[in-house]
Amino acid sequence: MTDGSNYIRQRESRAETGQSRDLSYPPLPPALVVPCYDNHTHLEIADGDDPLDYLQQLDMASSVGIRGVVQVGGDVETSRWSAEMAAREPRMLAAVAIHPNEAPRYEAAGTLDDAIAQIDELAGRPRVRAVGETGLDFFRTEESGRGAQHRSFEAHIAIAKKHDLAMQIHDRDAHDAVIETLLRVGAPERTVFHCFSGDADMARLCADNGWYLSFAGNITFKNAGNLREALEVVPRDRILVETDAPFLTPAPLRGRPNSPYLIPYTLRFMADHLGTDVSVLAAQISSNTELVYGQWDAEPVSGDAGSPWDDAVDPAQLA
């Protein structure tokens, strides 16, 4: 098992994906007047020609008015890294979970129950404020793996309720099944659809159930009319914003490495689309975020966060 303080994994490179990407980090945007949060990011994933240390990314985010992030795990190791870093870094809270695409792999290895038990333990640690990302993904997982996804999802719902934590949902090509599960089992009190991907009708249904919708940089993409229509109908007190960094970099920077310091691009786009002042929207989303996850300074931090780039994990070990 990797020491959580030194955990890092590498996003696929340009050569591995076979795609042409600009791998340089974008410049800083103009700072927000009213600060906001990034409620879903993956700072354990290195990206770009010259990867930024997560502390560099947080410093850059602070400089443009991003007061904190929720660092999200997707397996046991990244969840442990998230919990340990949040315990040391005042600008970070943690979410822990087995990602739905990872659940079938644990199941095939006969270790899913143990992995879920480890997530349960991590969920009880200081500054862990959410269970996520969990849910269902029918895009990457075939029919044979969906039983493990469902079992894992329901177990994570139970963990969130047990620890009175928010839940961050990953939902890809599985809208009906995710909603059916939440209504049948009962959603945690604070449920967030991370990187919301539905339409206006789904947004209304989620809002009617008191669930939150988190919008990422893909709302700026030309082909994302459904997301903009969803944004228009969801009540303002149910809107959150995220990067899902290093993925989903907003236009006009699409394809380049993403980072929490780029939230202002997405936030300004959302405000412009809604015809409201960006400071008004930032204040609303900041309040929403604190209602979901609590105050970033409600629990003390301990020790020096250090750098996860020290003794970095060989990406080949994570294949």
Secondary structure, DSSP 8 states (H G I E B T S, - for coil): ---GGG--EE---HHHHT-----S--------SS-EEEEEE-TTEE-SSS---HHHHHHHHHHTTEEEEEEE-SSHHHHHHHHHHHHH-TTEEEEE---TTTHHHHHHTT-HHHHHHHHHHHHTSTTEEEEEEEEEETTTS-GGGHHHHHHHHHHHHHHHHHHT-EEEEEEES-HHHHHHHHHHH---SSEEETT----HHHHHHHHHTT-EEEE-GGGGSTT-HHHHHHHHHS-GGGEEE---TTS---TTSTTS---GGGHHHHHHHHHHHHTS-HHHHHHHHHHHHHHHH--TTSS---S----TTTT---GGGG-
